[in-house]
Amino acid sequence: MTGATHRRDRPDPLDDDLGWMLGIVFRGYVRAAEHTLTDFPGGPRGYQLLTAAINGPARNQGAIAEELGIDRTVLTYLIDDLERPGFVARRADPGDRRNRLIDVTDAGRAAWEQRRLALRQVESHLLGALAPTESATLRALLQQVACSAQAVDPLRDLCEVVAQVQPTPAPTVPAPSGADAAGVRGGRTATPRARRRSAD
């Protein structure tokens, strides 16, 4: 490994570590976003919920919880937080009266738009090292990756991906049973006592 082909400002293994890069960018974004949304009902998760409700048809809590990967009980509390200031409203589902659809109110849309503009400033600061064309390209590529990941079941398919990249364990020889077990010790065939005695 030659020093000329690697950056000197951080360890070589991190040069192509996607997890490290995503983690650094994500943590920086989360810190800034939490500051921007500190007084928003439900915080960043409340904003995500409102974004999901705005960008799609009216859906029930279960559908939104699945999309956002949020526990349904937690989602109920978030909807309560957004309902108090009048950002969302629950209404009966005409197709199934047992369900409640989540509608975004005009006040909710106005609040969401205001915070969206603030988060755009956070994003611009975070991507400040890139030229405008590079930033647009990065956004387009991340959107493509995110939509592809969103299309699969994260609890099933991602587990399968992890299983595929795990090293295959070496095959194990099943332990002998019954009479065979007495004659095999530590991987070697033990000499019966009677045979040892006769040999003496």
N, CA, C and O of each residue as an XYZ file, in Angstrom:
800
protein
N       0.852     -1.183      0.000
C       0.000      0.000      0.000
C       0.888      1.233      0.000
O       1.623      1.439      0.965
N       0.855      2.047     -1.018
C       1.718      3.210     -1.132
C       1.002      4.441     -0.645
O      -0.211      4.563     -0.810
N       1.746      5.367     -0.037
C       1.146      6.574      0.486
C       0.645      7.496     -0.601
O      -0.218      8.336     -0.345
N       1.171      7.360     -1.823
C       0.798      8.274     -2.896
C      -0.629      8.087     -3.358
O      -1.234      9.012     -3.900
N      -1.179      6.896     -3.152
C      -2.527      6.620     -3.658
C      -3.588      6.773     -2.597
O      -4.758      6.499     -2.866
N      -3.223      7.208     -1.382
C      -4.192      7.323     -0.297
C      -4.078      8.686      0.362
O      -2.999      9.276      0.410
N      -5.180      9.172      0.860
C      -5.182     10.438      1.577
C      -4.495     10.268      2.919
O      -4.571      9.202      3.531
N      -3.816     11.326      3.383
C      -3.055     11.246      4.621
C      -3.809     11.828      5.812
O      -3.357     11.712      6.951
N      -4.969     12.462      5.551
C      -5.657     13.137      6.647
C      -6.523     12.199      7.462
O      -7.058     12.614      8.489
N      -6.683     10.949      7.047
C      -7.418      9.975      7.837
C      -6.981      8.575      7.424
O      -6.399      8.405      6.353
N      -7.251      7.574      8.251
C      -6.756      6.217      7.957
C      -7.238      5.703      6.612
O      -8.357      5.983      6.184
N      -6.367      4.945      5.955
C      -6.676      4.416      4.625
C      -7.964      3.611      4.558
O      -8.718      3.784      3.601
N      -8.264      2.728      5.531
C      -9.484      1.903      5.413
C     -10.764      2.712      5.297
O     -11.771      2.187      4.823
N     -10.760      3.985      5.718
C     -11.978      4.782      5.666
C     -12.220      5.396      4.292
O     -13.292      5.945      4.039
N     -11.235      5.308      3.408
C     -11.388      5.945      2.103
C     -12.584      5.421      1.327
O     -13.228      6.172      0.596
N     -12.886      4.135      1.482
C     -13.995      3.568      0.727
C     -15.024      2.908      1.645
O     -15.754      2.014      1.217
N     -15.085      3.344      2.903
C     -16.025      2.792      3.867
C     -17.336      3.568      3.783
O     -17.444      4.671      4.319
N     -18.323      2.994      3.115
C     -19.599      3.675      2.922
C     -20.272      3.969      4.253
O     -20.842      5.045      4.438
N     -20.212      3.026      5.177
C     -20.848      3.224      6.474
C     -20.259      4.416      7.213
O     -20.992      5.198      7.818
N     -18.932      4.557      7.164
C     -18.285      5.681      7.827
C     -18.735      6.997      7.208
O     -19.076      7.938      7.925
N     -18.739      7.065      5.879
C     -19.127      8.297      5.194
C     -20.580      8.657      5.474
O     -20.890      9.805      5.790
N     -21.467      7.675      5.357
C     -22.878      7.934      5.629
C     -23.088      8.344      7.078
O     -23.899      9.224      7.368
N     -22.358      7.709      7.986
C     -22.500      8.021      9.400
C     -22.103      9.454      9.722
O     -22.799     10.137     10.473
N     -20.983      9.918      9.157
C     -20.525     11.279      9.402
C     -21.542     12.287      8.881
O     -21.908     13.230      9.582
N     -21.997     12.080      7.640
C     -22.967     13.008      7.041
C     -24.287     12.961      7.810
O     -24.891     13.999      8.079
N     -24.728     11.760      8.160
C     -26.008     11.608      8.859
C     -25.971     12.293     10.222
O     -26.906     13.005     10.587
N     -24.893     12.080     10.972
C     -24.813     12.695     12.300
C     -24.797     14.215     12.208
O     -25.424     14.899     13.017
N     -24.076     14.742     11.219
C     -24.062     16.185     11.037
C     -25.433     16.723     10.693
O     -25.840     17.774     11.188
N     -26.153     15.995      9.835
C     -27.487     16.434      9.462
C     -28.449     16.340     10.637
O     -29.254     17.244     10.861
N     -28.366     15.253     11.383
C     -29.273     15.055     12.510
C     -29.089     16.143     13.553
O     -30.072     16.672     14.072
N     -27.849     16.485     13.866
C     -27.612     17.533     14.867
C     -28.228     18.853     14.431
O     -28.897     19.522     15.219
N     -28.003     19.230     13.170
C     -28.544     20.496     12.677
C     -30.065     20.442     12.576
O     -30.747     21.415     12.898
N     -30.601     19.294     12.123
C     -32.051     19.164     11.967
C     -32.745     19.209     13.321
O     -33.805     19.821     13.455
N     -32.154     18.565     14.330
C     -32.755     18.584     15.660
C     -32.798     20.002     16.214
O     -33.757     20.383     16.885
N     -31.765     20.777     15.937
C     -31.764     22.172     16.382
C     -32.854     22.963     15.664
O     -33.535     23.790     16.271
N     -33.013     22.701     14.365
C     -34.021     23.414     13.571
C     -35.436     23.029     13.995
O     -36.347     23.856     13.953
N     -35.621     21.772     14.402
C     -36.960     21.262     14.707
C     -37.184     21.081     16.198
O     -38.088     20.351     16.605
N     -36.370     21.741     17.020
C     -36.443     21.515     18.463
C     -37.805     21.863     19.058
O     -38.243     21.224     20.015
N     -38.484     22.879     18.496
C     -39.789     23.270     19.039
C     -40.951     22.824     18.162
O     -42.091     23.242     18.364
N     -40.645     21.959     17.174
C     -41.706     21.447     16.306
C     -42.416     20.303     17.024
O     -41.746     19.477     17.645
N     -43.742     20.221     16.964
C     -44.452     19.133     17.645
C     -43.926     17.755     17.223
O     -43.972     17.402     16.044
N     -43.434     16.994     18.177
C     -42.884     15.677     17.867
C     -41.449     15.707     17.402
O     -40.866     14.653     17.147
N     -40.848     16.906     17.281
C     -39.458     17.010     16.847
C     -39.249     16.508     15.421
O     -40.167     16.580     14.604
N     -38.049     15.997     15.108
C     -37.772     15.501     13.753
C     -38.741     14.419     13.291
O     -39.110     14.376     12.117
N     -39.156     13.538     14.214
C     -40.091     12.480     13.820
C     -41.460     13.056     13.482
O     -42.136     12.578     12.570
N     -41.863     14.080     14.217
C     -43.120     14.741     13.888
C     -43.071     15.374     12.512
O     -44.046     15.334     11.761
N     -41.929     15.959     12.189
C     -41.763     16.552     10.857
C     -41.800     15.466      9.772
O     -42.423     15.652      8.727
N     -41.135     14.341     10.024
C     -41.154     13.236      9.061
C     -42.573     12.722      8.847
O     -42.979     12.427      7.723
N     -43.315     12.621      9.938
C     -44.702     12.155      9.832
C     -45.521     13.128      8.979
O     -46.291     12.711      8.114
N     -45.345     14.424      9.232
C     -46.082     15.425      8.470
C     -45.669     15.392      7.009
O     -46.510     15.561      6.127
N     -44.394     15.178      6.740
C     -43.910     15.072      5.363
C     -44.561     13.895      4.651
O     -44.996     14.018      3.506
N     -44.627     12.753      5.332
C     -45.244     11.570      4.740
C     -46.719     11.808      4.461
O     -47.240     11.373      3.434
N     -47.397     12.503      5.380
C     -48.827     12.759      5.203
C     -49.089     13.754      4.075
O     -50.091     13.648      3.368
N     -48.196     14.710      3.912
C     -48.368     15.718      2.864
C     -48.083     15.145      1.485
O     -48.778     15.457      0.519
N     -47.056     14.306      1.398
C     -46.587     13.827      0.093
C     -47.307     12.585     -0.411
O     -46.838     11.942     -1.350
N     -48.422     12.240      0.185
C     -49.167     11.079     -0.297
C     -50.641     11.246     -0.020
O     -51.049     12.195      0.651
N     -51.442     10.333     -0.531
C     -52.878     10.382     -0.234
C     -53.119     10.116      1.247
O     -52.247      9.592      1.940
N     -54.295     10.474      1.723
C     -54.632     10.220      3.131
C     -54.530      8.720      3.407
O     -55.116      7.899      2.701
N     -53.771      8.385      4.453
C     -53.560      6.978      4.807
C     -53.828      6.773      6.278
O     -53.900      7.725      7.056
N     -53.978      5.496      6.651
C     -54.191      5.213      8.067
C     -52.860      5.139      8.791
O     -51.794      5.168      8.177
N     -52.944      5.042     10.113
C     -51.749      5.059     10.926
C     -50.825      3.885     10.628
O     -49.603      4.030     10.643
N     -51.414      2.722     10.358
C     -50.590      1.550     10.089
C     -49.732      1.723      8.856
O     -48.561      1.344      8.862
N     -50.295      2.293      7.790
C     -49.549      2.485      6.545
C     -48.416      3.484      6.746
O     -47.309      3.283      6.246
N     -48.693      4.561      7.478
C     -47.660      5.565      7.719
C     -46.566      5.002      8.615
O     -45.383      5.260      8.391
N     -46.956      4.233      9.629
C     -45.973      3.630     10.533
C     -45.042      2.703      9.771
O     -43.835      2.697     10.014
N     -45.592      1.918      8.849
C     -44.776      0.997      8.063
C     -43.829      1.758      7.156
O     -42.669      1.375      7.008
N     -44.310      2.831      6.548
C     -43.466      3.610      5.637
C     -42.296      4.260      6.371
O     -41.173      4.277      5.866
N     -42.562      4.792      7.560
C     -41.531      5.508      8.306
C     -40.696      4.594      9.190
O     -39.662      5.010      9.713
N     -41.140      3.343      9.361
C     -40.422      2.441     10.243
C     -40.558      2.828     11.698
O     -39.623      2.659     12.481
N     -41.730      3.353     12.068
C     -41.990      3.784     13.441
C     -43.025      2.859     14.069
O     -44.013      2.487     13.435
N     -42.785      2.496     15.315
C     -43.741      1.671     16.044
C     -45.104      2.362     16.072
O     -45.182      3.581     16.219
N     -46.174      1.582     15.929
C     -47.513      2.166     15.862
C     -47.887      2.925     17.128
O     -48.568      3.948     17.069
N     -47.442      2.423     18.266
C     -47.744      3.121     19.516
C     -47.062      4.483     19.549
O     -47.670      5.480     19.939
N     -45.795      4.521     19.135
C     -45.069      5.789     19.081
C     -45.736      6.731     18.084
O     -45.853      7.931     18.333
N     -46.175      6.176     16.950
C     -46.826      6.998     15.928
C     -48.105      7.632     16.478
O     -48.417      8.778     16.154
N     -48.835      6.905     17.295
C     -50.063      7.452     17.882
C     -49.755      8.703     18.698
O     -50.471      9.700     18.608
N     -48.685      8.649     19.497
C     -48.296      9.814     20.290
C     -47.866     10.971     19.385
O     -48.174     12.128     19.671
N     -47.157     10.664     18.293
C     -46.725     11.722     17.379
C     -47.926     12.397     16.722
O     -47.958     13.618     16.569
N     -48.912     11.589     16.336
C     -50.117     12.171     15.732
C     -50.840     13.043     16.751
O     -51.356     14.106     16.404
N     -50.881     12.597     18.015
C     -51.480     13.420     19.070
C     -50.761     14.760     19.176
O     -51.397     15.804     19.321
N     -49.403     14.724     19.102
C     -48.618     15.955     19.198
C     -48.941     16.910     18.058
O     -49.013     18.122     18.261
N     -49.137     16.361     16.850
C     -49.430     17.199     15.684
C     -50.889     17.639     15.653
O     -51.228     18.655     15.047
N     -51.737     16.876     16.302
C     -53.158     17.210     16.300
C     -53.463     18.369     17.254
O     -54.380     19.151     17.000
N     -52.709     18.487     18.341
C     -52.972     19.549     19.325
C     -52.886     20.951     18.720
O     -53.789     21.757     18.946
N     -51.814     21.280     17.945
C     -51.769     22.616     17.333
C     -52.601     22.712     16.054
O     -52.613     23.757     15.403
N     -53.292     21.637     15.690
C     -54.146     21.674     14.507
C     -53.415     21.437     13.203
O     -53.869     21.889     12.152
N     -52.263     20.718     13.248
C     -51.505     20.439     12.028
C     -52.093     19.264     11.245
O     -52.005     19.238     10.017
N     -52.691     18.294     11.937
C     -53.318     17.149     11.294
C     -54.673     16.898     11.951
O     -54.960     17.396     13.039
N     -55.486     16.120     11.268
C     -56.797     15.733     11.809
C     -57.056     14.282     11.435
O     -56.720     13.840     10.337
N     -57.651     13.557     12.351
C     -58.054     12.183     12.078
C     -59.497     12.183     11.569
O     -60.342     12.931     12.060
N     -59.760     11.333     10.582
C     -61.132     11.161     10.103
C     -61.365      9.692      9.778
O     -60.425      8.959      9.472
N     -62.589      9.278      9.845
C     -62.939      7.878      9.597
C     -62.663      7.515      8.143
O     -62.899      8.313      7.236
N     -62.167      6.320      7.935
C     -61.915      5.802      6.587
C     -63.242      5.322      6.004
O     -63.873      4.433      6.575
N     -63.682      5.896      4.870
C     -64.962      5.457      4.277
C     -64.976      3.981      3.922
O     -66.028      3.341      3.933
N     -63.790      3.437      3.602
C     -63.715      2.032      3.237
C     -63.687      1.085      4.410
O     -64.002     -0.096      4.266
N     -63.308      1.593      5.583
C     -63.239      0.759      6.786
C     -63.379      1.690      7.983
O     -62.439      2.399      8.342
N     -64.544      1.685      8.590
C     -64.833      2.621      9.667
C     -63.963      2.404     10.901
O     -63.904      3.266     11.779
N     -63.289      1.257     10.972
C     -62.421      1.004     12.115
C     -61.107      1.776     11.995
O     -60.432      2.002     12.999
N     -60.738      2.183     10.778
C     -59.495      2.895     10.545
C     -59.706      4.400     10.631
O     -60.813      4.905     10.444
N     -58.613      5.103     10.921
C     -58.616      6.553     10.925
C     -57.573      7.040      9.925
O     -56.404      6.663     10.008
N     -57.992      7.871      8.988
C     -57.079      8.453      8.030
C     -56.507      9.750      8.594
O     -57.164     10.450      9.365
N     -55.277     10.058      8.199
C     -54.598     11.253      8.693
C     -54.617     12.313      7.596
O     -54.030     12.130      6.531
N     -55.295     13.416      7.869
C     -55.360     14.547      6.938
C     -54.499     15.687      7.466
O     -54.476     15.947      8.669
N     -53.781     16.378      6.552
C     -52.986     17.543      6.914
C     -53.840     18.791      6.729
O     -54.479     18.961      5.690
N     -53.852     19.655      7.721
C     -54.634     20.885      7.652
C     -53.818     21.991      6.973
O     -52.628     21.823      6.708
N     -54.470     23.113      6.699
C     -53.766     24.259      6.118
C     -52.675     24.759      7.057
O     -51.588     25.133      6.617
N     -52.974     24.763      8.348
C     -51.967     25.180      9.320
C     -50.771     24.234      9.305
O     -49.626     24.666      9.440
N     -51.043     22.946      9.140
C     -49.971     21.968      9.071
C     -49.104     22.157      7.844
O     -47.882     22.028      7.918
N     -49.721     22.459      6.724
C     -48.955     22.686      5.493
C     -48.082     23.933      5.620
O     -46.936     23.940      5.172
N     -48.619     24.975      6.224
C     -47.843     26.206      6.398
C     -46.646     25.968      7.317
O     -45.542     26.435      7.036
N     -46.864     25.238      8.419
C     -45.774     24.939      9.346
C     -44.723     24.063      8.685
O     -43.523     24.264      8.874
N     -45.179     23.094      7.912
C     -44.242     22.199      7.219
C     -43.412     22.965      6.210
O     -42.205     22.743      6.121
N     -44.022     23.862      5.446
C     -43.297     24.633      4.440
C     -42.233     25.513      5.095
O     -41.122     25.640      4.580
N     -42.576     26.111      6.220
C     -41.625     26.959      6.930
C     -40.403     26.156      7.376
O     -39.268     26.592      7.185
N     -40.634     24.995      7.965
C     -39.515     24.173      8.426
C     -38.756     23.561      7.255
O     -37.548     23.341      7.341
N     -39.450     23.291      6.183
C     -38.763     22.728      5.005
C     -37.729     23.715      4.479
O     -36.621     23.319      4.118
N     -38.081     24.989      4.433
C     -37.133     26.006      3.975
C     -35.938     26.101      4.913
O     -34.805     26.278      4.467
N     -36.194     25.983      6.223
C     -35.100     26.018      7.193
C     -34.174     24.814      7.013
O     -32.954     24.944      7.114
N     -34.754     23.651      6.747
C     -33.938     22.452      6.540
C     -33.173     22.523      5.233
O     -32.093     21.944      5.117
N     -33.708     23.216      4.260
C     -32.978     23.413      3.004
C     -31.687     24.186      3.260
O     -30.662     23.908      2.637
N     -31.734     25.136      4.156
C     -30.535     25.886      4.508
C     -29.521     24.983      5.206
O     -28.316     25.095      4.983
N     -30.030     24.079      6.060
C     -29.147     23.104      6.707
C     -28.473     22.224      5.661
O     -27.270     21.973      5.734
N     -29.251     21.757      4.693
C     -28.710     20.892      3.643
C     -27.665     21.626      2.814
O     -26.619     21.065      2.485
N     -27.950     22.882      2.477
C     -26.997     23.666      1.691
C     -25.679     23.842      2.436
O     -24.605     23.783      1.837
N     -25.769     24.059      3.743
C     -24.555     24.192      4.552
C     -23.789     22.872      4.589
O     -22.563     22.853      4.474
N     -24.527     21.763      4.750
C     -23.896     20.447      4.837
C     -23.203     20.075      3.526
O     -22.152     19.435      3.537
N     -23.787     20.474      2.407
C     -23.223     20.147      1.090
C     -22.397     21.296      0.531
O     -22.162     21.376     -0.674
N     -21.962     22.178      1.412
C     -21.239     23.367      0.974
C     -19.929     23.072      0.271
O     -19.437     23.918     -0.476
N     -19.349     21.898      0.487
C     -18.084     21.553     -0.157
C     -18.269     21.205     -1.633
O     -17.286     21.077     -2.364
N     -19.521     21.049     -2.080
C     -19.796     20.653     -3.461
C     -20.248     21.844     -4.292
O     -20.853     22.790     -3.789
N     -19.937     21.767     -5.568
C     -20.475     22.747     -6.510
C     -21.963     22.470     -6.687
O     -22.415     21.354     -6.433
N     -22.738     23.475     -7.122
C     -24.183     23.262     -7.293
C     -24.523     22.058     -8.159
O     -25.461     21.322     -7.853
N     -23.774     21.849     -9.236
C     -24.057     20.692    -10.101
C     -23.729     19.384     -9.381
O     -24.435     18.390     -9.554
N     -22.670     19.375     -8.581
C     -22.308     18.177     -7.826
C     -23.357     17.886     -6.763
O     -23.723     16.732     -6.538
N     -23.836     18.934     -6.114
C     -24.875     18.763     -5.099
C     -26.143     18.183     -5.717
O     -26.765     17.295     -5.134
N     -26.530     18.674     -6.889
C     -27.718     18.163     -7.572
C     -27.533     16.699     -7.962
O     -28.459     15.896     -7.845
N     -26.334     16.361     -8.424
C     -26.055     14.969     -8.792
C     -26.123     14.057     -7.576
O     -26.692     12.968     -7.639
N     -25.537     14.510     -6.463
C     -25.572     13.707     -5.236
C     -27.006     13.485     -4.777
O     -27.366     12.374     -4.390
N     -27.823     14.522     -4.817
C     -29.218     14.394     -4.414
C     -29.947     13.380     -5.302
O     -30.713     12.550     -4.814
N     -29.700     13.460     -6.597
C     -30.371     12.549     -7.528
C     -29.959     11.104     -7.264
O     -30.795     10.201     -7.291
N     -28.672     10.889     -7.010
C     -28.191      9.529     -6.759
C     -28.727      9.002     -5.424
O     -29.132      7.843     -5.334
N     -28.730      9.841     -4.399
C     -29.261      9.416     -3.103
C     -30.749      9.116     -3.196
O     -31.238      8.180     -2.564
N     -31.466      9.904     -3.980
C     -32.892      9.637     -4.157
C     -33.099      8.289     -4.823
O     -34.000      7.541     -4.445
N     -32.276      7.975     -5.807
C     -32.379      6.687     -6.498
C     -32.111      5.533     -5.536
O     -32.827      4.532     -5.540
N     -31.070      5.682     -4.711
C     -30.736      4.631     -3.742
C     -31.835      4.503     -2.695
O     -32.233      3.396     -2.335
N     -32.330      5.656     -2.204
C     -33.360      5.630     -1.163
C     -34.646      4.994     -1.675
O     -35.267      4.198     -0.971
N     -35.049      5.338     -2.891
C     -36.279      4.755     -3.444
C     -36.126      3.258     -3.657
O     -37.074      2.498     -3.462
N     -34.934      2.835     -4.056
C     -34.691      1.401     -4.238
C     -34.754      0.671     -2.913
O     -35.320     -0.419     -2.824
N     -34.161      1.281     -1.858
C     -34.190      0.658     -0.542
C     -35.601      0.649      0.036
O     -35.992     -0.300      0.715
N     -36.365      1.712     -0.237
C     -37.722      1.812      0.293
C     -38.646      0.770     -0.326
O     -39.665      0.407      0.261
N     -38.281      0.288     -1.526
C     -39.150     -0.646     -2.239
C     -39.074     -2.066     -1.688
O     -39.901     -2.908     -2.037
N     -38.092     -2.339     -0.833
C     -37.960     -3.686     -0.283
C     -38.395     -3.677      1.165
O     -38.479     -2.625      1.798
N     -38.668     -4.857      1.680
C     -39.039     -5.008      3.085
C     -37.777     -4.948      3.923
O     -36.975     -5.880      3.863
N     -37.560     -3.893      4.704
C     -36.291     -3.765      5.427
C     -36.066     -4.843      6.460
O     -34.915     -5.138      6.784
N     -37.120     -5.447      6.992
C     -36.948     -6.460      8.016
C     -36.610     -7.821      7.431
O     -36.053     -8.680      8.116
N     -36.951     -8.014      6.164
C     -36.709     -9.320      5.562
C     -35.552     -9.260      4.583
O     -34.574     -9.992      4.733
N     -35.653     -8.389      3.574
C     -34.667     -8.366      2.516
C     -33.299     -7.910      3.002
O     -32.286     -8.468      2.582
N     -33.242     -6.899      3.887
C     -31.953     -6.449      4.377
C     -31.286     -7.514      5.234
O     -30.060     -7.630      5.241
N     -32.081     -8.288      5.951
C     -31.510     -9.398      6.708
C     -30.921    -10.441      5.764
O     -29.891    -11.047      6.058
N     -31.572    -10.638      4.647
C     -31.054    -11.580      3.661
C     -29.746    -11.070      3.064
O     -28.830    -11.853      2.813
N     -29.657     -9.756      2.838
C     -28.420     -9.182      2.330
C     -27.291     -9.401      3.317
O     -26.187     -9.782      2.929
N     -27.566     -9.157      4.616
C     -26.553     -9.363      5.642
C     -26.114    -10.814      5.667
O     -24.924    -11.106      5.787
N     -27.079    -11.731      5.552
C     -26.747    -13.161      5.568
C     -25.868    -13.539      4.385
O     -25.002    -14.407      4.496
N     -26.097    -12.876      3.242
C     -25.325    -13.202      2.047
C     -23.878    -12.755      2.166
O     -22.990    -13.405      1.613
N     -23.617    -11.660      2.874
C     -22.246    -11.165      2.975
C     -21.497    -11.756      4.153
O     -20.286    -11.567      4.270
N     -22.199    -12.473      5.036
C     -21.525    -13.115      6.150
C     -20.692    -14.282      5.627
O     -21.128    -14.983      4.714
N     -19.495    -14.504      6.192
C     -18.697    -15.656      5.754
C     -19.412    -16.959      6.056
O     -20.035    -17.116      7.106
N     -19.312    -17.879      5.130
C     -19.961    -19.170      5.306
C     -19.204    -19.985      6.344
O     -18.005    -20.214      6.181
N     -19.862    -20.426      7.397
C     -19.151    -21.200      8.420
C     -18.672    -22.532      7.863
O     -19.310    -23.118      6.989
N     -17.547    -23.000      8.375
C     -17.007    -24.288      7.936
C     -17.957    -25.396      8.332
O     -18.524    -25.372      9.424
N     -18.137    -26.380      7.438
C     -19.052    -27.477      7.772
C     -18.553    -28.239      8.990
O     -17.358    -28.501      9.129
N     -19.458    -28.578      9.842
C     -19.093    -29.317     11.055
C     -19.471    -30.774     10.892
O     -20.495    -31.111     10.297
N     -18.616    -31.636     11.438
C     -18.884    -33.073     11.389
C     -19.785    -33.420     12.553
O     -19.430    -33.147     13.700
N     -20.941    -34.011     12.300
C     -21.851    -34.335     13.400
C     -21.203    -35.285     14.392
O     -20.476    -36.206     14.020
N     -21.485    -35.039     15.652
C     -20.919    -35.891     16.704
C     -21.496    -37.294     16.588
O     -22.693    -37.453     16.353
N     -20.658    -38.308     16.749
C     -21.162    -39.689     16.670
C     -22.081    -39.996     17.830
O     -21.988    -39.381     18.892
N     -22.950    -40.929     17.626
C     -23.902    -41.297     18.667
C     -23.810    -42.786     18.940
O     -23.271    -43.558     18.148
N     -24.350    -43.159     20.078
C     -24.431    -44.586     20.412
C     -23.067    -45.204     20.604
O     -22.196    -44.640     21.266
N     -22.893    -46.382     20.011
C     -21.655    -47.132     20.195
C     -20.484    -46.412     19.558
O     -19.355    -46.530     20.033
N     -20.737    -45.653     18.471
C     -19.641    -44.977     17.791
C     -19.020    -43.916     18.674
O     -17.822    -43.650     18.576
N     -19.835    -43.295     19.555
C     -19.328    -42.205     20.370
C     -18.262    -42.696     21.342
O     -17.339    -41.951     21.673
N     -18.378    -43.942     21.804
C     -17.413    -44.472     22.771
C     -16.058    -44.674     22.145
O     -15.043    -44.643     22.841
N     -16.020    -44.879     20.847
C     -14.748    -45.172     20.195
C     -14.085    -43.962     19.603
O     -12.999    -44.082     19.037
N     -14.708    -42.766     19.710
C     -14.134    -41.564     19.125
C     -13.960    -40.540     20.222
O     -14.942    -40.130     20.841
N     -12.737    -40.116     20.478
C     -12.444    -39.128     21.494
C     -11.441    -38.145     20.923
O     -10.353    -38.517     20.484
N     -11.848    -36.843     20.942
C     -10.932    -35.814     20.460
C     -10.587    -35.974     19.012
O      -9.508    -35.549     18.598
N     -11.469    -36.581     18.198
C     -11.200    -36.707     16.777
C     -10.362    -37.919     16.437
O     -10.122    -38.171     15.257
N      -9.889    -38.709     17.454
C      -9.093    -39.897     17.183
C      -9.855    -41.131     17.658
O     -10.687    -41.059     18.563
N      -9.561    -42.230     17.046
C     -10.186    -43.479     17.462
C      -9.475    -44.012     18.687
O      -8.273    -44.274     18.663
N     -10.240    -44.170     19.763
C      -9.632    -44.653     21.005
C      -9.427    -46.150     20.934
O     -10.224    -46.874     20.337
N      -8.329    -46.616     21.563
C      -8.045    -48.045     21.592
C      -8.793    -48.675     22.748
O      -8.640    -48.229     23.885
N      -9.590    -49.688     22.500
C     -10.316    -50.324     23.600
C      -9.379    -50.845     24.661
O      -8.268    -51.280     24.355
N      -9.823    -50.806     25.927
C      -8.962    -51.251     27.012
C      -8.562    -52.695     26.848
O      -7.413    -53.055     27.104
N      -9.495    -53.531     26.426
C      -9.164    -54.955     26.303
C      -8.035    -55.139     25.321
O      -7.166    -55.985     25.532
N      -8.026    -54.352     24.230
C      -6.980    -54.495     23.238
C      -5.654    -54.028     23.784
O      -4.618    -54.642     23.525
N      -5.678    -52.895     24.574
C      -4.439    -52.418     25.142
C      -3.853    -53.456     26.107
O      -2.647    -53.699     26.114
N      -4.720    -54.059     26.915
C      -4.220    -55.052     27.865
C      -3.602    -56.249     27.166
O      -2.550    -56.736     27.579
N      -4.251    -56.729     26.104
C      -3.715    -57.906     25.412
C      -2.389    -57.576     24.755
O      -1.512    -58.429     24.623
N      -2.253    -56.283     24.332
C      -0.989    -55.917     23.703
C       0.128    -55.861     24.709
O       1.288    -56.092     24.370
N      -0.223    -55.543     25.991
C       0.820    -55.498     27.011
C       1.304    -56.914     27.289
O       2.189    -57.111     28.122
